[in-house]
Amino acid sequence: MAMLDSPRIVSSRAQYADSYTLTRYLETGGYVALRKALTMFPEAVAAEVDAASLLGRGGAGFPAGRKWSMLRKAPVSYLVVNGDESEPATFKDHFLVERDPYQLVEGVIIAAYALQVSQAFIYLRGEFALGLERVQQAVQRRLLRGRAGIKDLRLGLLDRPRGAPGSGRLHLRRGDRAH
């Protein structure tokens, strides 16, 4: 199979004009991975990510599972998703933030669950006004009409007692101008 013929995974919803909406996300398999992850132990989710050889979206493309395995277990831990996109002439983060914000949020929740973090932060460059608005909508959506398998995306990452591992909060932070 030629590289151009390979299946689109990360950008599969980009063909739809309404790719950024919750309706489109749910119609195209959104939150299926989260529902599956929540049936597994966090360690099993991390092991599956490692076995799948998923690569990070940073410049080095470091294997996510290997990176996760190097994290020190601590009572308080954080997950930071850097959407600043300060690499010259790249627009990969910008594209996903604007066109598929629910995929970003789902991925953050799965990673936060697997890593059992206290809090998760999505940092977006302030100039990404449209993307910031769309991710904010994705984070603030509540209940997902019961389809996502979690009770509240805005108030808690997972339906767990406050203070329990994996019960952390999901925060969206807007950066000031980088230049």
LONUMI-361400 format. One record per residue: x, y, z of N, C-alpha, C in turn. Coordinates in pm, whole numbers, padded with zeros to 5 digits, always signed. Layout:
<recs>
XYZXYZXYZ;...
</recs>
This chain:
<recs>
+00085-00117+00000+00000+00000+00000+00089+00123+00000;+00068+00210-00093+00146+00334-00101+00112+00423+00017;+00206+00509+00055+00186+00598+00169+00058+00681+00154;+00028+00726+00034-00090+00808+00012-00219+00728+00022;-00209+00596+00008-00326+00510+00015-00352+00459+00156;-00266+00490+00250-00282+00438+00385-00404+00503+00452;-00466+00430+00543-00587+00483+00607-00555+00604+00695;-00644+00699+00692-00630+00816+00779-00683+00779+00917;-00605+00806+01016-00648+00778+01152-00671+00909+01227;-00568+00985+01244-00577+01110+01319-00663+01213+01247;-00657+01217+01116-00730+01319+01041-00853+01263+00968;-00904+01151+01013-01014+01086+00941-01142+01169+00932;-01168+01254+01030-01291+01335+01026-01275+01464+00948;-01156+01498+00905-01129+01624+00836-01208+01640+00707;-01253+01531+00650-01328+01539+00524-01467+01599+00543;-01514+01609+00667-01647+01661+00694-01640+01809+00734;-01729+01889+00678-01731+02032+00710-01762+02055+00858;-01838+01965+00919-01874+01980+01060-01791+01887+01150;-01668+01861+01111-01582+01767+01184-01559+01806+01330;-01575+01931+01362-01548+01982+01497-01668+01969+01591;-01780+01917+01544-01900+01909+01628-01909+01776+01701;-01979+01779+01814-01999+01657+01891-02081+01556+01813;-02180+01602+01741-02264+01512+01662-02179+01432+01562;-02092+01501+01487-02007+01433+01389-01910+01339+01461;-01857+01384+01574-01762+01302+01648-01827+01170+01690;-01946+01178+01745-02015+01057+01788-02054+00968+01670;-02093+01029+01557-02132+00953+01438-02014+00881+01374;-01893+00925+01402-01774+00866+01339-01685+00794+01441;-01747+00741+01544-01674+00657+01639-01614+00728+01758;-01648+00853+01777-01594+00927+01890-01635+00867+02023;-01544+00866+02116-01559+00816+02252-01569+00664+02263;-01556+00592+02151-01552+00446+02158-01426+00401+02232;-01313+00463+02201-01187+00427+02267-01193+00458+02417;-01256+00568+02453-01268+00602+02595-01354+00500+02668;-01466+00463+02607-01551+00362+02670-01473+00232+02691;-01394+00194+02591-01313+00072+02604-01210+00089+02715;-01142+00203+02715-01037+00227+02816-01093+00218+02957;-01215+00269+02977-01273+00269+03111-01315+00132+03159;-01313+00032+03070-01341-00105+03112-01213-00177+03153;-01099-00111+03133-00968-00171+03159-00904-00106+03281;-00807-00175+03339-00725-00112+03442-00634-00010+03375;-00601+00098+03445-00514+00201+03386-00383+00144+03330;-00324+00050+03401-00199-00010+03356-00217-00084+03224;-00333-00146+03207-00361-00218+03083-00377-00121+02966;-00435-00004+02991-00447+00097+02887-00308+00142+02844;-00222+00170+02942-00085+00212+02911-00011+00103+02834;-00031-00022+02873+00035-00133+02803-00015-00144+02659;-00144-00120+02637-00198-00127+02501-00142-00014+02414;-00127+00104+02471-00067+00216+02397+00077+00180+02361;+00148+00119+02453+00286+00079+02427+00292-00027+02318;+00207-00126+02326+00206-00235+02227+00166-00185+02088;+00083-00081+02083+00039-00027+01955+00145+00060+01888;+00252+00088+01961+00361+00172+01910+00313+00310+01864;+00218+00366+01938+00170+00500+01905+00283+00600+01926;+00296+00688+01830+00402+00789+01838+00345+00921+01886;+00428+00997+01959+00388+01129+02002+00378+01223+01883;+00312+01335+01902+00293+01433+01795+00402+01539+01796;+00497+01530+01887+00607+01626+01890+00704+01601+01777;+00803+01686+01769+00900+01680+01660+00977+01549+01653;+01001+01486+01767+01080+01363+01768+00996+01238+01740;+00864+01248+01755+00779+01131+01732+00813+01018+01827;+00843+01049+01952+00882+00950+02051+00763+00860+02084;+00785+00728+02099+00675+00637+02131+00606+00674+02262;+00475+00695+02257+00400+00740+02374+00407+00639+02488;+00394+00512+02457+00399+00409+02562+00531+00408+02637;+00640+00425+02564+00772+00430+02630+00783+00552+02719;+00734+00665+02671+00738+00787+02751+00656+00768+02878;+00538+00711+02863+00452+00690+02980+00518+00598+03081;+00589+00496+03034+00651+00400+03126+00764+00461+03208;+00816+00575+03162+00926+00640+03234+00878+00739+03341;+00748+00761+03347+00697+00857+03444+00703+00800+03586;+00746+00884+03675+00756+00845+03814+00617+00848+03877;+00582+00746+03952+00454+00743+04022+00463+00841+04139;+00364+00927+04150+00363+01026+04257+00219+01050+04300;+00200+01091+04426+00064+01116+04473-00005+01230+04396;+00073+01327+04354+00020+01438+04275+00097+01441+04144;+00025+01432+04034+00091+01434+03904+00002+01510+03805;+00067+01554+03699-00002+01638+03601+00026+01587+03460;-00072+01607+03374-00057+01583+03232-00071+01718+03164;+00027+01756+03085+00022+01882+03013+00029+01852+02864;-00072+01898+02792-00076+01883+02647-00043+02019+02589;+00070+02026+02522+00120+02154+02471+00073+02175+02328;-00023+02263+02311-00074+02297+02179-00022+02431+02131;+00098+02467+02172+00154+02596+02134+00197+02599+01989;+00245+02487+01942+00289+02473+01803+00393+02578+01766;+00499+02582+01842+00602+02682+01815+00710+02632+01718;+00695+02509+01668+00789+02460+01569+00769+02538+01439;+00875+02584+01379+00861+02664+01256+00790+02587+01144;+00696+02654+01080+00627+02605+00960+00548+02476+00981;+00503+02450+01103+00416+02334+01125+00278+02382+01167;+00179+02308+01125+00042+02343+01160-00037+02219+01197;+00031+02115+01244-00036+01990+01278-00127+02005+01399;-00083+02078+01502-00166+02097+01621-00284+02187+01589;-00258+02294+01520-00360+02392+01483-00473+02321+01407;-00436+02237+01312-00533+02163+01232-00624+02077+01321;-00564+02000+01411-00643+01910+01496-00728+01986+01596;-00672+02092+01653-00744+02171+01751-00870+02231+01689;-00859+02282+01569-00974+02344+01503-01070+02243+01443;-01016+02137+01383-01102+02045+01307-01152+01925+01385;-01085+01889+01496-01125+01769+01569-01100+01784+01720;-01161+01884+01782-01132+01910+01924-01177+01798+02017;-01281+01725+01980-01328+01616+02067-01227+01501+02069;-01158+01479+01959-01054+01377+01957-00942+01415+02054;-00906+01541+02055-00804+01590+02149-00850+01566+02292;-00972+01605+02324-01023+01589+02460-01030+01442+02499;-01078+01358+02408-01085+01214+02438-00946+01158+02465;-00850+01196+02383-00713+01149+02403-00655+01192+02537;-00683+01315+02576-00635+01366+02705-00698+01286+02819;-00826+01258+02809-00894+01183+02915-00839+01041+02924;-00817+00977+02811-00761+00841+02812-00621+00842+02873;-00537+00936+02830-00401+00945+02886-00406+00974+03036;-00494+01065+03077-00505+01098+03219-00549+00977+03300;-00639+00899+03245-00683+00778+03313-00570+00676+03322;-00503+00652+03211-00395+00553+03209-00282+00591+03304;-00254+00719+03313-00144+00768+03396-00188+00801+03537;-00319+00800+03561-00376+00831+03692-00328+00967+03745;-00339+01067+03661-00292+01201+03699-00392+01272+03788;-00339+01370+03862-00424+01452+03948-00499+01558+03868;-00431+01616+03770-00492+01718+03686-00433+01710+03546;-00514+01750+03450-00468+01755+03311-00490+01897+03259;-00393+01945+03183-00399+02079+03127-00380+02071+02976;-00464+02141+02904-00444+02160+02761-00403+02305+02745;-00283+02328+02696-00233+02463+02675-00240+02493+02525;-00308+02603+02492-00321+02642+02352-00268+02783+02332;-00203+02803+02224-00153+02934+02187-00270+03031+02175;-00254+03150+02229-00359+03250+02229-00407+03291+02092;-00319+03283+01992-00357+03321+01856-00451+03221+01790;-00468+03104+01847-00557+03003+01792-00700+03027+01841;-00756+03143+01811-00887+03182+01865-00996+03081+01832;-01007+03040+01707-01111+02945+01668-01089+02810+01735;-00967+02763+01735-00936+02636+01800-00963+02640+01949;-00927+02750+02011-00950+02768+02155-01100+02761+02185;-01179+02829+02102-01325+02827+02120-01379+02685+02105;-01331+02613+02006-01383+02478+01981-01340+02379+02089;-01217+02389+02136-01173+02299+02244-01248+02332+02372;-01270+02460+02396-01345+02502+02515-01486+02442+02511;-01550+02444+02396-01682+02383+02381-01675+02233+02409;-01573+02169+02356-01558+02024+02376-01538+01991+02524;-01458+02072+02592-01432+02048+02735-01558+02073+02817;-01635+02173+02779-01750+02212+02860-01876+02130+02833;-01876+02051+02728-01995+01969+02701-02019+01876+02819;-02139+01866+02861-02169+01784+02977-02258+01667+02937;-02239+01560+03004-02322+01440+02995-02313+01364+02864;-02282+01429+02755-02271+01362+02625-02389+01271+02598;-02502+01313+02651-02626+01236+02635-02607+01091+02678;-02517+01069+02775-02495+00936+02830-02418+00842+02742;-02370+00887+02625-02309+00796+02529-02159+00775+02551;-02095+00866+02619-01950+00854+02631-01908+00764+02747;-01999+00731+02835-01963+00643+02946-01902+00717+03063;-01903+00848+03059-01856+00927+03173-01959+01033+03203;-01968+01075+03326-02076+01165+03364-02050+01311+03332;-01928+01357+03340-01907+01499+03325-01765+01527+03277;-01753+01574+03155-01620+01604+03101-01562+01732+03159;-01646+01825+03197-01596+01953+03243-01553+01946+03389;-01633+01885+03473-01605+01889+03616-01506+01782+03660;-01501+01673+03595-01407+01568+03633-01367+01487+03513;-01245+01441+03512-01202+01358+03400-01278+01227+03400;-01298+01173+03516-01363+01044+03526-01463+01045+03640;-01556+00955+03634-01658+00945+03739-01599+00868+03857;-01518+00937+03935-01453+00878+04052-01466+00975+04168;-01459+00927+04290-01467+01018+04404-01354+01122+04398;-01385+01244+04437-01285+01351+04437-01166+01309+04521;-01048+01328+04467-00925+01294+04538-00874+01154+04507;-00959+01068+04448-00915+00933+04413-00824+00942+04291;-00731+00847+04276-00646+00849+04156-00731+00851+04030;-00695+00937+03938-00768+00946+03813-00890+01035+03818;-00915+01100+03932-01033+01185+03944-01002+01330+03912;-00888+01353+03852-00841+01488+03829-00929+01573+03741;-00897+01697+03739-00970+01796+03661-00902+01819+03527;-00981+01859+03432-00930+01893+03299-00940+02044+03284;-00827+02108+03260-00820+02253+03248-00776+02292+03108;-00830+02400+03059-00786+02457+02932-00721+02590+02963;-00598+02609+02916-00524+02732+02940-00486+02796+02808;-00512+02926+02800-00478+03005+02681-00347+03076+02708;-00253+03063+02616-00126+03133+02630-00132+03272+02571;-00045+03356+02618-00030+03488+02558+00055+03475+02433;+00061+03579+02360+00138+03577+02236+00278+03522+02259;+00319+03430+02175+00450+03366+02190+00562+03452+02136;+00532+03545+02049+00637+03624+01986+00619+03769+02019;
</recs>
